[in-house]
Amino acid sequence: MKLRNPVMTASGTFGYGTEYTDFMDLGRIGGIFVKGTTLEPRQGNDYPRMAETPSGMLNAVGLQNKGVDYFVEQIYPVIKDYNTHMIVNVSGSTVEDYVACSEKLVGLEKIPAIELNISCPNVKEGGMAFGTSCSSAAQVTRAVRDVFPGTLIVKLTPNVTDITEIARAVEAEGADSVSLVNTFLGMAIDAESRRPKLSTVTGGLSGPCIKPIALRMVWQVYHAVSIPVIGMGGICNWQDAIEFILAGATALQVGTCNFIDPSASVKIVEGIEEYLLRHQIDSVTELIGALEIS
């Protein structure tokens, strides 16, 4: 899959792209990762399910969506002609869920890739996320690889001891790329009411506050695998983007910043272009993993 530029938008922060057409030309960015899609419709978690934190936010939306059949029948006809890559984020609670959902996306000409969200709880293994175990991450990757012929991206959770082990495991089972990082597990408490700010107590932390850790993990994974790395985690401007590329990211996803500035991704593209011109660099690919360590 060839991108016109390395800037894309993260799943769960950009809807299906249709919500942003009034703010930007979608053709200016490399791709859009649509909101999480599951085999069956999901209502999501009870409210409240979002909370602001210093330099970031917590969310516990719970993969609310109308299911893959609705996506294929109602959403795909609307987004298929957007002048950028449309990539579906696939989620599930069992390996069979992932496989069945992925199979329904095979044959959609304008869906060149899927992104496996392996931060979901594996109900057959007591609720532990697929992505926290090398064996379960490898199992779901192999199962989907067997049925999906397009580009297979696996989205890694940062809530592990060694993210490079998980990256190697999914690479060995056929992943074409890895994207990282997903959100960190966190929580927020209302001191006055003495109650959690989220209905689920804990949720996923994202935003600028996680950038230094995400940057470190991208750098580690870049040196551990041979497949392309898609970096994300607190990217808000072109400087952040360049840092991730220097650390080893081939491409990027902009997430939480979309809620602050709907046109953030286009501004980041423009900033990268200006950086390349200023430093007389012909292609952004020259910067991938070019971090200089004396």
N, C-alpha and C positions, 0 to 999 in steps of 0.2 A: 504494500500500500504506500503510494507516494503522496506526500503532503506538499501543498504549495508553500507552507511555512510551518514552523514547529508549534504554533500556538493553537490549543484546542480548549474546549470548556469541559469541566468535570461533571460527571453524572450527579443528578440531584440538585444541581445549582443553576441549571439552564433550561429546565423543562424539556420540551421537544424542539426548542429553537423558535417555534412560532411566537412565543411570548416576547421575544427580543427583536423581532423584525422592525419595530417602530424606532429602535434605538441604534441600530447598526446594520451594515451590509454583511450578512452572514457569509458571503463569498470572500470576505477579507481574511477569514481565519482558516486554519488547517483542518478543523473538524469539530464535530459536536458529539459528545457522549450523552445520549438521552437518559432520562431518569430511569431508575432501576425497574426492570421488567421481570415479572414472575409468571409461572405457568398459569396460576389461578389469580383472580382479583384479590387484592388485599386492601383492607380499610385503614391500615396503619395503627399507630398507638393512640391512646387517649391524649387529650390536651391537658395541661400544657406540654408541648414537645419541642420547644426551642427556648433557649436562654442565652442572653448575651453575657460574655465574659471579658475580662481585660484582654485586649488584642485578639479576640476571637469569638467563637460561638459554640454552643453545644446544641446538638440536634438528636432527637429520638423519634423522627417521623415514622419509621417502621416500614419503609418501602411501599408506601401507599401507591397503588396503581390499579388499572382496570384489567390487567392480565395480557398475556401475549396475543391472544386472539383479537382482542380489541385493538391492540397496537397494529397488527397486520391489516385488519379490515378498515380501521378508522384513521389511524395516525399516519401510517406509511404512505397512503395515497397523497397526503398533504405535504409531507416532508421530502418525498423522494426526488423532487426536482430542485431542491436547494443546491446551490452551487458550492457545496463543500461535502466532506465525508460525514455521513451519519452513522454513528456507531452505537450499538445497543448494549447497555449494561444488563447482564443476565444474572439473576439471583435465584436462590432456591434453598430448601431445607433438607433435601436429599439429593444424592447423585442423579437419581431418576428424574427429579424435577429439572435440574440443570440440562440434562440431555433432551428431555421432551421440549423444553422451552427453546433450546438452541435449534432443534430440528425444524421447528416452525418458522425459523428465520432463514433457513437454507432456501436459496432460490430467489430471495428478494434482491434484485440486481443492484439497487442503490444502498444496500447494507453490506459494505465490503469487509466488515469486521465486527466481532463482538468482544465485550470485556466481561470476563467472569469475576463477579464479586464474591471472593471466597472468605469474606468477613462474616458471612451468614452463619447462624448456628446450625450445626449438623445434628438433626433430631435423633438420628440413629446412633450417635455417639454421645448422648447425654447433653447436647446443647453446646458443646465446644465448637468454636468456629472452625470451618474447613481449613482456613489459612493459618491456624496455629499449630498444625501438625504436618510434617513432611509427607506422611503416608496419605492423609486425607486430601491434602492439596494436590498431590500427584494423582490420586485416584480420580478426582473430579476432572482434572485437566485432561487425563488420558481418555476418559469416557466422552467428553465433549469433543476432543480432537478427532475421535473416531467417526463423529457424525457431522461435524462442521468443517467444510473445506476452505472457508475463507480465513482471513487473518484472525488469529486467536491471541487476545491480550488477557493476561491474568492480573487482576488488581490485588496487590498484597496488603495485608494488614500489618501495622507497625507494632501491634500488641504481642510481640514475640521476643524471645531471648536473642535469637540470631536470624535476622531477616534474610541473610545470604543463603542459609540452608534451604529455606522455603523457595527462594528464587531458583536455586539450582535444581530443586526437585521438580518444579513445573517446567523448567527448560528441558529437562531430560524426558518429560512426557509429551513434548510437542508444542509447548507455548511458543508463539512467534515473537512475543514481546511481553514485558511485565510493566505494570503501572504502579507507582508508589509515591506517597503513602496514602492509605485510607485514614480515617479519623482515629484519634487516640481515645481510649476509654477515660471519661472524666465525669465529674458531677458538680452541681452547684446547689447551695443551701441558702434559704431565706432565713436570716438570723432572727427577724422579728416573729415570724410564724413558726420558726423551728422546723420547717418542712422543706423537702427537696423542691427545687424549682422545676424539675421534670417529673412527669407522671410515672416514668419508668425508673426514677431515682438517678440512674446513670445514663450517659449518652455519648455521642461522638464529638470530640473536640477538634475544631478546625480553625483556620485563620492564621494570621501572622505569628501568633504565639508558638505554632508548631514548626515554623520554617527551619530553624537551626537543626532540629532533630531529623526532619524530613531530608534536608540537604545532606546530612551525614549518611543517612540510609541509602540515598541515591548513589552517593560516591562509593559506598561499600558494595552495593549490588553491581554497579558498573564494572568493578574490578573482579566480580565473582562469576559473571555470566558473559556469554558472547552474543546474546540477542539484545535488541534495542531496549533501552529503558525510557519509560515515559515518567517524568517527574512532576510531582504536585505536592502542595503543602504550604499554604501561606503566600503564594505568588500574587503580588499586587501591582507590580510595575516592571519595567523592562530590566532594571538592575537585578531584581529577584530572578527573572527569567534567565539572564546571562549567567548568574551564579549557578543555577541548576544545570545549565548546559555545560559549563566548565567542569562541574562535578561529574558529568557523564550522561546527562539526559539528552537523548536524541530529539525528543519532543516534550511538550509541557501540557498540563491541564490547569486552567484557572478556575477556582471554585468559589470560595466564600466571598471573594472580592466582587463577584457578579452582583451580589445583593447590595453592595455599597455603590458601585458604578456599573450600570448595565453595559456600558461600552468599553469596559476595562480591557477586554481581550484585544480589541482593535488597537487601542492605545499602546498596548504592549508590543504588538506587531510593528507599529510605527517606530517605537523606541528601539527595537532590535535593529530595524533597517538603518536608523540613524547611527547606531553604534557601529555597525559594519562599515558604513561609509566613512565615519570619523577615523576608524582604525585601518581603513583600506584593506578590509577583509572581503574576499570575493564571495564566500559562502559560509553560512552559519555552521555547516558541517565541520569546518576547520576548527571550531571551538569546542566540539564535543569531547569531553574528557581532557581538555587542554589545561587543566589546573596545574600550575607550576609549583612544585614542592622542592625546595632546596635541600 
